[in-house]
Amino acid sequence: YKMAGDCRFPDVDTDGSEKSEEMEIVVNVGGVRQVFYGDNLNQYPETRLAELVNCLSGGYDSIFSLCDDYDPGKREFYFDRDPDAFKCIIDVYYFGEIHMKKGICPICFKNEMEFWKVDLKFLDDCCKAHLSEKKEELEEIARRVQLILDDLGVDASESRWKRCQKCIWKFLEKPESSYPARVIAVLSFLFILISSVVMCVGTIPDLQVVDAEGNRMEHPTLDSIETACIGWFTMEYVLRLISSPNKLHFALSFMNIVDVLAILPFYISLTLTHLGAKLMELSNVQQAVQALRIMRIARIFKLARHSSGLQTLTYALKRSFKELGLLLMYLAVGIFVFSALGYTMEQSHPETLFKSIPQSFWWAIITMTTVGYGDIYPKTTLGKLNAAISFLCGVIAIALPIHPIINNFVRYYNKQRVLETAAKHELELMELNSAEGKAAGSRSELEDLSREGKDDSFYSSRIKVSHSDTFIHLLSEEKNYRTRLQSCK
């Protein structure tokens, strides 16, 4: 149907006798035909469908700048786009808002809205939340891929010290980068376990020794092992601090603060032991040293650095603050109510254990949490009935928020696995595209080989073009256009 130049269609009224509001146009999107009227489309004149109403008088150049093909006989516009997404987008002309159907990729749907020139403000809030979540996932994938590319890339303009810093940082922070890095990570994990075991074993009276003043102290062998572990932790922290790209962010990181808290008590207690006796009484020094030794329990949190499960649990708890807050609120209300009732009902008994309502809080806590130490218990019939109701309410209050917390844990764990797989997938696609680019330069040589009758299956496999289903714009500045023929996983 297409003609050359700025020719007009014979069936188009160029004098404007047919009003655009009464015009009827047919749109064929991926084989799905839709009929629209100008009065509906002109509600949003900046959209692509509204522009179709007034493009007929502009000739072929105007029409084909908006659509893929046009049939002047049927006055039908053809678009090679996703028909399922289009069915959702046209709701804006009838209802003033858009909802995504289940199963449509949010990123693809956003691209479809941009193609049809429909503003994202018409997207419903529930769908915007889904879109934001998908954007965060793609940003996380892009961040992971970029980190891997930064590790693989070598900048010749950098100084030798900068390259050495990167090597040390990768060696200590990324166990998956090489086999020696994995060995160091395992050694660090073992030192944490040994240090924690030594801290516990050192409190056994049979393994302690008595000093000249009759005070019990840790065995010298255990003390030497403790010193060796602290030396390893100190060396590891210093090397990571020196090689870190952003030292302020490194120092303020939660896990690095835990590392400092695990190391610092040893040196403070060592300083107090040798110098503190001259400044204060020996008993005060010993008390301070014992208090600092208790802070050694912070090193157990270093295990989170080497355990993805602990990191996932921490994130799940962060995402479950609302559920945990509800749990604490339920327990607080129950503790106050049942402790007050228990105190009131037990006052008639001469040997009551409920001396006051604040003292009854302890009984309510251990009852509602189903611990039941038995140090405080009701003796009257009404008090026992109140206790039965309290621990039943406690079981219900604790059980209600558990399911959402578990769901958050499972969701985040599965999400991390998906993101890790997606990052590897993107790297493989980038390698294939890179190989395709290199093979394009020698395409003529491959054609010569094929004429000679040689097997070119190996070469053809290297020049296959692969398109990522989850194209990440953060990794490239090139414009990537998608069609309905490209699926999204």
C-alpha positions in Angstrom: 0.0 0.0 0.0 2.9 2.3 0.6 3.6 5.0 -2.0 6.5 7.4 -2.5 6.9 10.9 -1.2 4.2 12.8 0.6 1.3 11.4 -1.4 -2.1 11.5 0.2 -4.5 8.5 0.6 -7.4 8.8 -1.8 -9.9 7.9 1.0 -8.7 10.5 3.4 -10.7 13.7 3.6 -7.9 16.4 3.6 -10.5 19.2 4.0 -11.3 18.1 7.5 -15.0 17.5 6.8 -14.8 14.4 9.0 -14.3 15.4 12.5 -11.6 13.6 14.4 -14.0 13.0 17.3 -16.3 10.9 15.1 -13.5 9.1 13.3 -13.3 5.3 13.7 -9.9 3.6 13.4 -8.9 -0.1 13.5 -5.7 -1.1 15.3 -4.2 -4.6 14.8 -1.7 -5.5 17.5 -0.1 -8.8 17.1 -3.1 -10.2 15.3 -5.6 -8.8 17.8 -8.0 -6.2 16.2 -9.4 -3.3 18.2 -11.8 -0.6 17.1 -11.4 2.9 18.6 -13.3 6.2 18.3 -11.7 9.5 18.2 -13.6 10.9 21.1 -12.2 8.2 23.4 -8.6 8.5 22.2 -8.6 12.4 22.3 -9.0 12.2 26.1 -5.2 11.7 26.1 -3.9 13.5 23.1 -0.2 12.8 23.8 -0.6 9.0 23.5 0.3 7.2 20.3 -3.2 6.0 19.6 -4.5 9.6 19.8 -1.8 10.7 17.3 -3.2 8.1 14.9 -6.4 10.0 14.6 -4.7 13.1 13.1 -1.9 11.3 11.2 -3.9 10.4 8.1 -3.6 13.9 6.6 0.1 13.9 7.0 0.9 11.2 4.4 2.8 8.0 4.6 5.8 9.5 6.4 3.5 10.6 9.3 1.7 7.3 9.4 4.7 5.0 9.3 6.4 7.0 12.0 3.7 5.8 14.4 2.9 2.2 13.2 4.6 -0.7 11.5 2.2 -1.0 8.6 -1.1 0.4 7.3 -4.0 -0.8 5.1 -5.7 2.3 3.5 -8.6 0.2 2.3 -9.6 -1.0 5.8 -8.0 2.0 7.5 -6.2 -0.5 9.7 -3.0 0.2 11.6 -0.6 -2.7 12.3 1.7 -3.0 15.2 4.2 -5.7 16.0 3.8 -5.4 19.8 2.6 -7.6 22.7 -1.2 -7.9 22.4 -1.7 -9.0 26.0 0.0 -5.9 27.3 -2.0 -3.8 24.8 -5.3 -5.1 26.2 -4.3 -3.8 29.6 -3.0 -0.4 28.3 -6.2 0.5 26.5 -8.1 0.5 29.8 -6.8 4.0 30.4 -9.1 5.3 27.7 -12.2 3.7 29.4 -11.4 3.6 33.1 -8.6 6.1 33.6 -6.2 3.6 35.2 -4.2 0.5 34.1 -3.7 -2.9 35.8 -1.2 -5.4 34.8 -2.4 -8.9 34.2 -0.8 -11.8 36.1 2.1 -13.3 34.1 3.2 -10.2 32.3 6.8 -9.0 33.0 6.6 -5.6 34.7 9.7 -4.3 32.9 8.3 -5.4 29.5 5.0 -3.8 30.4 6.7 -0.6 31.3 8.4 -0.6 27.9 5.1 -1.2 26.2 3.6 1.8 28.1 6.5 3.9 26.9 5.9 2.8 23.3 2.2 3.7 23.5 3.2 7.0 25.2 1.0 6.3 28.2 2.3 7.9 31.4 3.2 5.6 34.3 1.0 7.7 36.7 -2.0 5.8 35.2 -0.6 2.5 36.5 -2.3 1.3 39.7 -0.4 1.5 43.0 -0.3 -2.3 43.4 1.2 -2.7 40.0 3.7 0.1 40.6 4.9 -1.8 43.7 5.5 -4.9 41.6 7.3 -2.8 39.0 9.5 -1.2 41.7 10.4 -4.7 43.0 11.4 -5.8 39.6 13.5 -2.7 39.0 15.3 -3.4 42.3 16.0 -7.0 41.2 17.5 -5.8 37.9 19.6 -3.2 39.7 20.9 -5.9 42.0 21.7 -8.1 39.0 23.5 -5.2 37.4 25.4 -4.5 40.5 26.6 -8.1 40.8 27.5 -8.3 37.2 29.4 -5.0 37.4 31.3 -6.2 40.5 32.4 -9.3 38.6 33.4 -7.3 35.6 35.4 -4.9 37.8 37.2 -7.9 39.2 37.9 -9.4 35.8 39.0 -6.1 34.2 42.6 -4.8 34.6 43.2 -1.1 34.1 46.7 -0.6 32.8 46.7 3.1 33.8 46.4 2.2 37.5 49.5 2.2 39.6 51.0 -1.0 41.0 49.8 -0.2 44.5 46.2 0.2 43.3 46.4 -3.2 41.5 47.8 -4.7 44.6 45.0 -3.3 46.7 42.4 -4.8 44.4 44.1 -8.2 44.5 44.2 -8.2 48.3 40.6 -7.0 48.5 39.4 -9.7 46.1 41.5 -12.3 48.0 40.0 -11.5 51.4 36.4 -10.5 50.5 35.5 -12.7 47.6 36.1 -16.4 48.3 34.6 -17.5 45.0 37.3 -15.6 43.0 40.0 -18.3 43.4 41.0 -21.4 45.2 43.4 -19.7 47.6 40.7 -17.2 48.5 38.4 -20.1 49.4 41.2 -21.6 51.6 41.6 -18.2 53.4 37.8 -18.0 54.0 37.8 -21.6 55.5 40.8 -20.7 57.7 39.0 -17.6 58.9 35.9 -19.6 59.7 38.0 -22.2 61.6 39.7 -19.5 63.7 36.3 -18.1 64.6 35.1 -21.5 65.8 38.3 -22.3 67.6 38.3 -18.9 69.4 34.6 -19.4 70.4 35.3 -22.9 71.7 38.4 -21.7 73.7 36.3 -19.0 75.3 33.8 -21.5 76.5 36.3 -24.2 77.5 38.3 -21.6 79.5 35.5 -21.2 82.0 35.6 -24.9 83.1 37.1 -24.9 86.6 39.0 -28.2 86.1 40.9 -26.6 83.2 41.8 -23.4 85.0 45.0 -22.7 87.0 45.5 -20.8 90.2 48.0 -17.8 90.2 50.3 -16.8 93.0 47.5 -14.8 94.7 45.0 -17.7 94.7 42.8 -16.4 91.9 41.7 -18.7 89.1 42.7 -17.9 85.6 42.6 -19.5 82.2 45.1 -22.2 81.3 48.3 -20.8 79.6 47.7 -23.1 76.6 44.2 -21.8 76.0 45.5 -18.3 76.5 48.2 -18.9 73.8 45.5 -20.2 71.4 43.4 -17.1 72.1 46.3 -14.9 71.3 47.0 -16.6 68.0 43.3 -16.2 67.0 43.3 -12.5 67.9 46.5 -12.1 65.9 44.8 -13.7 62.8 41.7 -11.5 63.3 43.9 -8.4 63.6 45.9 -9.1 60.6 42.8 -9.9 58.6 41.1 -6.6 59.6 44.1 -4.5 58.9 44.6 -5.9 55.5 41.0 -5.5 54.6 41.0 -1.9 55.9 44.1 -1.0 53.8 42.8 -2.6 50.6 39.2 -1.4 50.9 38.2 1.1 48.1 36.1 3.2 50.5 37.6 3.2 54.0 34.9 5.3 55.7 32.2 3.0 54.5 34.3 0.0 55.5 34.8 1.4 59.0 31.1 2.1 59.5 29.8 -1.2 58.2 28.0 -3.3 60.8 30.1 -6.5 60.3 33.3 -4.5 60.5 32.2 -2.9 63.7 31.6 -6.5 65.0 35.1 -7.3 64.0 36.5 -4.4 66.0 34.4 -5.4 69.0 35.8 -8.9 68.8 39.4 -7.7 68.7 39.4 -4.6 70.9 38.7 -6.2 74.3 41.9 -8.4 74.1 44.1 -5.3 73.6 42.3 -3.3 76.2 42.5 -6.1 78.8 46.2 -6.6 77.9 46.8 -2.9 78.5 44.9 -2.8 81.8 46.8 -5.9 83.0 50.3 -4.4 82.4 49.6 -0.7 83.0 46.4 -0.5 85.0 47.8 -1.8 88.2 49.9 1.3 88.5 46.9 3.6 88.2 44.1 1.8 90.1 43.6 -1.0 92.6 44.3 -4.5 91.4 40.8 -5.7 92.2 39.3 -3.0 89.9 41.7 -4.0 87.1 40.6 -7.6 87.4 36.9 -6.7 87.3 37.5 -4.5 84.2 39.3 -7.4 82.5 36.5 -9.8 83.3 34.0 -7.4 81.9 36.0 -7.0 78.7 36.4 -10.8 78.3 32.6 -11.1 78.2 32.7 -8.9 75.1 34.5 -11.7 73.3 31.1 -13.2 72.5 30.8 -10.6 69.7 33.2 -12.7 67.6 30.5 -15.4 67.1 28.7 -12.8 64.9 31.7 -13.0 62.6 30.2 -16.3 61.4 27.6 -14.2 59.5 30.3 -13.0 57.1 30.9 -16.6 55.9 27.3 -17.9 56.2 24.7 -16.9 53.6 22.0 -18.6 55.8 22.7 -16.2 58.7 22.7 -13.2 56.3 19.4 -14.3 54.9 18.0 -14.7 58.4 19.1 -11.3 59.4 17.5 -9.7 56.3 14.3 -11.7 56.9 14.1 -10.3 60.5 14.7 -6.8 59.2 11.8 -7.2 56.7 9.7 -8.6 59.5 9.8 -5.7 61.9 6.1 -5.1 61.5 5.2 -8.7 62.4 7.7 -8.7 65.3 6.2 -5.4 66.5 2.7 -7.0 66.5 4.0 -10.0 68.4 5.6 -7.8 71.1 2.4 -5.7 71.3 0.2 -8.8 71.8 2.5 -10.1 74.5 2.7 -6.8 76.2 -1.1 -6.4 76.4 -1.5 -10.0 77.6 1.3 -9.7 80.2 -0.3 -6.6 81.7 -3.9 -8.0 81.7 -3.1 -11.5 83.0 -0.6 -10.3 85.6 -3.2 -7.8 87.0 -5.9 -10.5 87.1 -3.5 -13.0 88.7 -2.5 -10.5 91.4 -6.2 -9.8 92.1 -7.3 -13.4 92.2 -4.4 -14.6 94.4 -4.8 -12.0 97.1 -7.4 -14.1 99.0 -4.9 -16.9 99.5 -2.8 -16.6 102.7 0.4 -18.0 101.1 0.2 -16.1 97.8 3.3 -15.7 95.7 1.9 -12.7 93.9 3.2 -9.8 96.0 2.5 -7.0 93.5 1.5 -6.4 89.9 5.1 -5.6 88.7 6.3 -8.8 90.4 3.5 -10.7 88.6 4.9 -9.5 85.2 7.6 -12.2 85.5 5.0 -14.9 86.0 2.9 -13.6 83.0 6.0 -13.6 80.8 7.1 -17.1 81.5 3.5 -18.3 81.3 2.6 -16.7 78.0 5.9 -17.8 76.4 5.2 -21.4 77.7 8.4 -21.5 79.6 6.9 -22.0 83.1 9.8 -22.1 85.6 7.5 -22.8 88.5 9.1 -20.3 90.8 5.8 -18.3 90.9 2.5 -20.2 90.4 -1.2 -19.6 91.3 -2.8 -21.5 94.2 -6.5 -20.5 93.9 -9.0 -22.0 91.5 -9.6 -18.7 89.7 -5.8 -18.1 89.6 -5.3 -21.4 87.9 -8.1 -20.7 85.4 -6.5 -17.3 84.7 -3.1 -19.1 84.1 -4.7 -21.6 81.7 -6.2 -18.8 79.6 -3.0 -16.8 79.7 -0.8 -19.6 78.2 -3.4 -20.4 75.6 -3.5 -16.8 74.5 0.3 -16.8 74.6 0.5 -19.7 72.2 -1.9 -18.0 69.8 -0.1 -14.7 70.0 3.3 -16.3 69.3 2.0 -18.5 66.5 0.2 -15.8 64.5 3.3 -13.8 63.2 5.5 -16.9 62.7 4.1 -17.7 59.2 4.8 -14.2 57.7 8.3 -14.3 59.1 9.0 -17.7 57.6 7.6 -16.5 54.3 9.9 -13.5 54.3 12.9 -15.8 54.9 11.9 -18.3 52.1 11.1 -15.5 49.7 14.5 -13.7 50.3 16.5 -16.9 50.1 14.9 -17.9 46.8 15.3 -14.4 45.5 19.0 -14.5 46.2 19.4 -17.7 44.4 17.5 -16.4 41.4 19.5 -13.2 41.3 22.8 -15.2 41.5 21.7 -17.4 38.6 20.5 -14.3 36.6 23.9 -12.6 37.1 25.7 -15.7 35.8 23.2 -15.8 32.8 23.9 -12.2 32.0 27.7 -12.8 32.0 27.3 -15.8 29.7 25.2 -13.7 27.3 27.8 -11.0 27.3 30.5 -13.5 26.5 28.4 -14.9 23.7 27.8 -11.4 22.3 31.5 -10.6 22.6 32.4 -13.8 20.7 29.8 -12.9 18.1 31.4 -9.5 17.6 34.8 -11.0 17.2 33.5 -13.6 14.8 31.8 -11.0 12.6 35.2 -9.7 11.6 36.2 -13.0 10.2 32.8 -13.9 8.6 34.3 -13.9 5.1 36.9 -16.4 6.2 34.1 -18.7 7.5 32.3 -18.4 4.2 35.4 -19.5 2.3 35.8 -22.5 4.6 32.1 -23.4 4.0 32.6 -23.3 0.2 35.5 -25.7 0.6 33.2 -28.2 2.2 34.6 -28.1 5.6 32.6 -28.6 8.8 31.7 -25.2 10.1 29.5 -26.3 13.0 32.1 -25.1 15.5 32.3 -21.7 14.0 28.6 -21.3 13.6 28.1 -22.1 17.3 30.5 -19.3 18.1 28.7 -16.6 16.1 25.2 -17.3 17.4 23.5 -14.1 18.5 21.9 -14.3 21.9 19.5 -11.7 23.3 19.0 -11.4 27.0 15.4 -11.7 28.2 16.2 -9.4 31.1 18.2 -6.7 29.4 19.9 -4.5 32.0 20.1 -0.9 30.9 22.5 -0.1 33.7 25.2 -2.2 31.9 24.9 -0.5 28.5 24.1 2.9 27.2 22.7 1.5 23.9 19.0 1.7 23.3 17.4 -1.8 23.4 14.1 -2.2 21.7 11.9 -5.2 22.5 9.1 -6.8 20.4 6.3 -9.2 21.3 8.4 -12.0 19.8 10.9 -11.7 22.7 9.7 -13.4 25.8 10.6 -12.5 29.4 11.4 -15.1 32.0 
